[in-house]
Structures are given as structure tokens and as C-alpha cells.
Amino acid sequence: MTPGRGSLESLLRRCGIELTRTQYDQLWHYHQLLRNANAALNLTRIHQFDNMVLKHYVDSLLVLRFTELPSPLVDMGSGPGLPGIPLKIARPDVEMILAEPRGARADFLSKVCAALGLEKVEVYANKVGSRFPHRVEGVITRAVASIPETLDRVARCIVPGGRMLFMKGPECDEEIREAAQSHGRWFKLTDDHAYDIPWTEHHRRLVIYERTDAPRDDRDDTEPTASGATTATAREVTSEANPAFKLARDLLSGRGIRKNRQALISGTRFVEEVVERVPDRLVAWLTPPDGAPPPIEGLAWLRLAKPLFQEIDVAGTHAPIVQVSVPEFPTWSASAPWPEGCTLFVPFQDPENVGAVIRSAAAFGVPRVVLLSEAAHPFHPKSVRAAGPALFATRFEVGPSIKELRTAGVPLIALHAEGRPIDETPFPATFGLVPGIEGPGLPENLRGPDARSIPITPEVESLNAGVAAAIALYLWSRSNPRTTAE
């Protein structure tokens, strides 16, 4: 269907969704804002018009077929405003709180609300958890976190009699069973509606819980110990089919990290630093059966059976592992202003090399690291071990393939064995540095006169790509008074 205001209304009506003319206009305006901002903010991976209408707007509004909305209502993990913005347009009297911790997306939501003239709506630029400042009648989410994990996070902000609405896929029976065991005292399952998104093959479920009047404050996880730490009641995880374990296991791969936007951090000292430096990114605390409780109040504690914990404890630390949210990295643009100094382009496919070069970049004062499309994810467990706390001190952007890398006039120094010696001429004030991929090295488009080499003895054929990058960064830092002073 040709994109347009009329096509959007037609699709919605074919799905049984009737709105006023003004509401259709608002939804079309929202669609345009979303499309225009998507390239810069990566708000959605769905780009085809019909799919956006059906899988985003219709999916959001189908909730109204089964229930009326509580008010105030929190859209938890709103992202680009889904389902919160379509629901707010359809039900303007509902007080809506769009909770989105990623700053750029929260800014986008504020602009959308202003542009659409939406009233009685708040953008909360943080995660919903123990520090959420409101008491509300309801929360809705279509985020990927499991039902028990989400119930942990919302238990203190939903008033007794309030509702938690989950927009889930069809395979959530195990989550429901686990929630009955772990949260049955605080949440009562009241509705479970299975439905399809019209004109698609997508099956959905709307699962609704009611908050009981059982107090959460009598749980151990609100009680400080004599040392100031908190104790907690853990969720026991004993089955491979448990959704929380399946998610943690999925985070052992770069693909799983990208899909879920979460990662695992291990190592006693590193975990302590993460808890202290970025508490807003903490999602869950994972331990073996005899593990220590989480050090901060309100953090979900998953106590895994020994074989399950061993499976995710790939570093063999036997110490608690923290599950964290991973920020969405902005897209690099060659034409945007460059920070002064060295921008490091990373194409490494080996996650250990990615982690090592991130550590070097942080050590030598690199202002920006651009992850090329070939690169392993920086939050892959092997990269995490190699990078350490430098992960949280590095500005990341995502870029194109190394074969398509162009810098719009900014000098680009590529590391190549046949290039000029790297210390033959001074480094530019602002430039890009790109090492080759392990094995293939540099593509032809980068083997030009600006390529530099690191002289080595003839007995050694070549340096490890990560080592070569570290040496180049060290030499640059020594020639850069600002970096050396820092």
C-alpha cells in the first residue's frame, strides 16, 4: 500500500480500529516523526509502511479490544513510544508516563508529545524500578524482559488493585508458571488473551495481572543488614526451560546481546565497579545456590542451580554475575563534526581483540570508538573480560563495513605492513585510525599513500592487529600533549 494518511486510516479500519479524524491525523503525524528520526536514532528495524502500521500501531491499539486502560499508566521501556503514544492518542483522558532510560529516545518522545499536542503525559528518562517516584494504577510493556523479572521491578509502584499488562508472544506459558510460584502473593493473573495481528502471521498474547494488597515491605530484600548491605529473597532457577536462564544463556553470544540489548558482567572487581558506577544499568544479580545477595535494594536476584550457573559462568569466576542493559550506540556519520584527536575504527571479528583495543583506546585517551559492521559486539563475554571497566568509559558509535569506509576529507591512517613508518610524519590534529581485520588485513580501498606501518624485525611476518593498534595509539598519545597530560 502506498504510504500516506489515507492508507494508514484504511489499514487501521480494516483491522477494526476506529478513531476520530483528529486521532488519525495525530497517528499519521507520529508516523512521520518516527520515520524522520529513525535514521539517526535507530528507533525501529521495521521500515516498510504496511508493516509499521500493522506491527507497531495496530499491535498497540489491539489492547483496547480486551481491556480499558488504567490511569495513570506507565509505558515501561517505551522506546520510540510503543505502545504508549498510539494508546495515548486513542485514549486522551488516560494519564500516561512514557518511561524510557535511553536519553536520545526520551528526548524524541518529548518532541513527539509537544508536536502532537498531547496533554497529561510525562516522559520519565529512566528505568522503572525501586527508585521510580510515582504510585500508579497500571503499567504496560511489550519489552523482552520475562514476566517474573518485570513483576519484580513494578511491585512497589503499582497500587493495590492496579494492573500489570504484558504484550507478549505466544510462548510465555513457562513465564506464567514461574510467576505463579515466585510472585503469586503479590500478583494475581486475571486475563490471558490470545490473538493475531490482522493481515500478518504474528500471534500475540495480552497477559494481565492485578496487584494484591500484600505488602512488599515484609520481604527480606527491603531490609538492610548490619553492614549496610541488603538481604534478598531469591528466585530459584532450576530448569533450562526457565525464561530467565534462557535469556542469560542467550547473552553469551553477540547475536543474543544485540537482540536483547543486555549483557553479562563477571569478575569480582569489575562487578563491584559496575554496581558503583552505573547502577541505573543493572537488571539482575545472578549467583549459584550459595551466592551472596545483591548489594543494592530492589535488584532482582536469580539463584541458579549449580549446573546452570556453571554454563553461564564462562570465565569460571564462581562469583556473582551482574546482568546489565546495553545502550544503543548511535550511528557514525563521516559528515558530522569530529572530536579532536583520534577516532578509532574497529573491524575486529575476535571479541578478545575488540575488548583489548577498547582497553587501549581508553588508556590512551581516544575520544571515540567506531565499531565497523565486521566487529564483534563489545559486550560479548570475551570482550568484556579483555576490556574491563574501559567498556563504561568509552564512547561508541556504529559504522559501515571496512570496505565502505570513507571519511569525507578527514585524514584516515590505516595500518598496513607496506605503508610508510608510522612515526615518519606527525599525526594530524584530527584523524581516523583503522587497523585491518585479523587475517585478511586491509581492503584495497585503504591501502593508499596514507597507510602507515609499524617496523618489526624480518623474523616476524606481522603483528597481531590489536597489538598494532595499541602501539599506534601509544605513539599518538605520546605526541599529543593533551592526552599525555590527562
Beta strands, then each sheet from edge to edge (+ up, - down):
strand 1: 73-76
strand 2: 96-99
strand 3: 121-124
strand 4: 136-141
strand 5: 158-168
strand 6: 187-196
strand 7: 203-211
strand 8: 235-237
strand 9: 262-265
strand 10: 282-287
strand 11: 300-304
strand 12: 321-325
strand 13: 341-346
strand 14: 368-371
strand 15: 396-398
strand 16: 412-421
strand 17: 430-434
strand 18: 452-453
sheet 1: 3+ 2+ 1+ 4+ 5+ 7- 6+
sheet 2: 8+ 11+ 10+ 12- 9+
sheet 3: 15+ 14+ 13+ 17+ 16+ 18+
end
